[in-house]
Amino acid sequence: MVLFFTSFCQGYRTGNWCVTQWNATDEVLTAYLAKKCKKRSLCTNIRPGKPCYEPNIPHAHASYILNLLFKLRRDPCWDDIGMITHNNPCTDEASQQESSFD
């Protein structure tokens, strides 16, 4: 399986990550992002010019948000769009943790 994600591991090197399912549609993921990004601080790192903007595709951005909530808030990895992986999907250390959810 090819994972479509980079730079969203928030500094975690081992463990579990919540990422988007490979078959989740762009339409579903875009709707998920619209809902979650109403809290602007949650999506700061996936805005243009920020460390996790590239690749600019719904799978990568939704994976970033899913994993952020999974790691920091202990939210579940939603079965309809997310899945748990034990392989670190990150390719670089560009990602930075969000420190608040204003």
C-alpha positions, -999 to 999 in steps of 0.1 A, spaced: 0 0 0 13 35 -8 8 61 18 1 96 7 15 113 37 45 132 48 55 155 76 28 152 102 42 129 129 45 157 155 79 144 166 69 109 174 93 82 161 77 50 174 43 39 183 10 42 164 -2 68 140 -37 76 127 -37 82 90 -63 84 63 -74 52 46 -60 49 11 -96 46 -3 -111 76 14 -124 100 -12 -112 135 -16 -148 147 -12 -151 130 22 -117 142 34 -123 178 22 -156 178 42 -137 165 73 -111 192 69 -137 219 66 -153 207 98 -121 204 118 -105 236 105 -133 258 119 -109 260 148 -82 279 130 -54 270 154 -59 233 147 -50 237 110 -22 262 113 6 239 101 -13 228 70 -19 263 56 2 276 26 38 284 36 36 263 68 57 232 75 30 206 67 13 223 37 30 201 12 19 178 -3 -12 199 -8 -37 170 -11 -67 161 11 -51 128 22 -20 144 36 -39 173 53 -66 150 68 -39 126 80 -21 154 98 -54 164 116 -64 128 124 -30 121 139 -28 154 157 -61 147 175 -52 110 180 -18 119 196 -26 150 216 -63 147 225 -65 109 225 -93 111 200 -102 78 183 -89 71 148 -122 73 130 -130 40 112 -148 57 83 -117 77 72 -88 67 94 -67 37 102 -39 29 126 -4 22 112 26 11 132 49 24 104 60 60 108 45 78 77 68 108 80 96 116 56 110 146 74 110 165 106 93 196 93 61 191 113 56 209 146 31 202 173 1 224 178 3 236 214 -33 248 218 -68 243 204 -83 278 208 
